[in-house]
Amino acid sequence: MTMTTPRPITSALDARFKPTLYARVGKENSFTLESYRADGGYEAVQRAFALGPDPVIDEMKKSGLRGRGGAGFPTGLKWSFMPLKDGRQHYLICNADESEPGSFKDRYLLTEDPHQLIEGMLIAGFAMRASIGYIYIRGEYVLGAERIDAAIAEARAAGLLGKNVLGSGFDFDLFLHRGAGAYICGEETALMNSLEGLRANPRLKPPFPAASGIYNLPTTINNVESFCAAPHILRYGADWYSSMGTEKSKGNKLFQISGPVARPGVFELPLGATFREIIYDFAGGPLEPIKAIIPGGSSTPMMPWNDAILDTPMDYEAIGAQGSMLGTGGVILIPQDYCIVNATWNLVRFYAHESCGKCTPCREGIGSWMTKIYEKLVRGGGKPGDVELILDMSDNIAGKSFCALADACLGPVVSSIKLFRDEYDYLIANGKSQYGGRSRWAEE
Ligand SMILES: Cc1cc2nc3c(=O)[nH]c(=O)nc-3n(C[C@H](O)[C@H](O)[C@H](O)COP(=O)(O)O)c2cc1C
């Protein structure tokens, strides 16, 4: 393992950075309308009303905000895909399904600052001429659902939702929908099926949701954090927003960190802060030697623990150049003496369990073959050639499944073999991991 040393915060936290998304988290009663308004809440939507719908979309484009649900698609551009004067009902959907291991940022936006999300959706609805919005929240987020429900009721009572919002002439209402706890429901088209009361299988794209979304009508789906950025972009301006971050990755972002660190949690930083900054300066440093970093939620390829990676800026381009992805910004640290095959099997089991079964590469490839081979490996029955078989299967699954769920599973699988092939070989040759005590699942 390469030894690393903490360094002072340098690059990203300069004067332009202003925490906004989580600025109110931790305040007493932050989830109430009274508290939100005392901090200037619902002023940004008034600015949106004064600007008009198209300038709001322009402002979002200019800000450089990219969707925070994982894929990083430019938000303003997505908003501009909605038809303008087609006379049909338009819909907005907030994706609050947040089910990927390592991702837990939206949870606190929902429980601690629900009015920030409602204001973001109001701005988005106004810009895209949508008068109905849904918040699709994962079933396990019980407190989040309660707080959103209460905030919607407060907003309705205050004339912030419903007919003629704040006398603007704009009608907008919001409805909360609770999922039943399935990762596939976070995939935007499966989510729409689920909202319609159908089985949550993904739909074929194109048509994309802006052309044919829920009930086959124009729909825009964004992540919770993406909507929550909108009030701040409207309040402080696109120039301020795009002054934070790096050349192509603009603004601030919620990073999550889990694994053996002194202070696991969620930290709001500008894009381009380094792994070293979040791990040492914010999360208090590792509690034990680390061998791998998963940078952006469990679907993103593992990266080795070394100085070059620690000094990599956490932005879309720099992490991409290192062979991984920013994803949701959910950083997971894997300890040095933790069997990588077991760690990977744990993730494979998650994806196998969550496969919706619609397409063969995912249902059979991940749900059956991949799971069985990993189980055989960790139980000590691996044979020479198994790793080649996993790689061959991965090759046959990659890019061939109906949605990105199967590819998400391949992220940790392929990267763990590339980085830690020796651990696979040791396990196959000896029937047990060199880190026996830490290979928890093998004993189940
Ligand atoms: C299997 C799967 C699960 C997903 N889960 C989520 C999720 O929980 N939350 C989310 O915002 N996006 C999730 N996505 C991405 C969404 O399909 C979609 O890209 C996103 O909601 C768009 O919002 P954004 O443009 O604001 O990022 C998932 C995608 C896949 C393939």
The ligand as a MOL file (V3000), in Angstrom:
LIG
                    3D

  0  0  0     0  0            999 V3000
M  V30 BEGIN CTAB
M  V30 COUNTS 31 33 0 0 0
M  V30 BEGIN ATOM
M  V30 1 C -30.5850 1.1380 -12.1750 0
M  V30 2 C -30.6000 2.6240 -12.0790 0
M  V30 3 C -30.9320 3.2490 -10.8790 0
M  V30 4 C -30.9690 4.6370 -10.7940 0
M  V30 5 N -31.2770 5.2080 -9.5970 0
M  V30 6 C -31.3530 6.5610 -9.5050 0
M  V30 7 C -31.7450 7.1760 -8.2750 0
M  V30 8 O -32.0290 6.5170 -7.2810 0
M  V30 9 N -31.8120 8.5450 -8.2390 0
M  V30 10 C -31.5390 9.3070 -9.3600 0
M  V30 11 O -31.6610 10.5230 -9.2970 0
M  V30 12 N -31.1590 8.7470 -10.5230 0
M  V30 13 C -31.0930 7.3960 -10.6250 0
M  V30 14 N -30.7590 6.8290 -11.8230 0
M  V30 15 C -30.5560 7.7290 -12.9920 0
M  V30 16 C -31.9160 8.1210 -13.5830 0
M  V30 17 O -32.2790 7.1540 -14.5660 0
M  V30 18 C -31.8770 9.5020 -14.2500 0
M  V30 19 O -30.7770 9.5600 -15.0990 0
M  V30 20 C -31.7910 10.6510 -13.2560 0
M  V30 21 O -32.8450 10.6100 -12.3260 0
M  V30 22 C -31.8550 11.9720 -14.0160 0
M  V30 23 O -31.7270 13.0520 -13.1340 0
M  V30 24 P -30.5490 14.1290 -13.2660 0
M  V30 25 O -30.5000 14.5250 -14.7250 0
M  V30 26 O -30.9570 15.2480 -12.3960 0
M  V30 27 O -29.2980 13.4560 -12.8520 0
M  V30 28 C -30.6810 5.4280 -11.9360 0
M  V30 29 C -30.3310 4.8070 -13.1430 0
M  V30 30 C -30.2680 3.4320 -13.2070 0
M  V30 31 C -29.8990 2.7930 -14.5050 0
M  V30 END ATOM
M  V30 BEGIN BOND
M  V30 1 1 1 2
M  V30 2 1 2 3
M  V30 3 2 2 30
M  V30 4 2 3 4
M  V30 5 1 4 5
M  V30 6 1 4 28
M  V30 7 2 5 6
M  V30 8 1 6 7
M  V30 9 1 6 13
M  V30 10 2 7 8
M  V30 11 1 7 9
M  V30 12 1 9 10
M  V30 13 2 10 11
M  V30 14 1 10 12
M  V30 15 2 12 13
M  V30 16 1 13 14
M  V30 17 1 14 15
M  V30 18 1 14 28
M  V30 19 1 15 16
M  V30 20 1 16 17
M  V30 21 1 16 18
M  V30 22 1 18 19
M  V30 23 1 18 20
M  V30 24 1 20 21
M  V30 25 1 20 22
M  V30 26 1 22 23
M  V30 27 1 23 24
M  V30 28 2 24 25
M  V30 29 1 24 26
M  V30 30 1 24 27
M  V30 31 2 28 29
M  V30 32 1 29 30
M  V30 33 1 30 31
M  V30 END BOND
M  V30 END CTAB
M  END
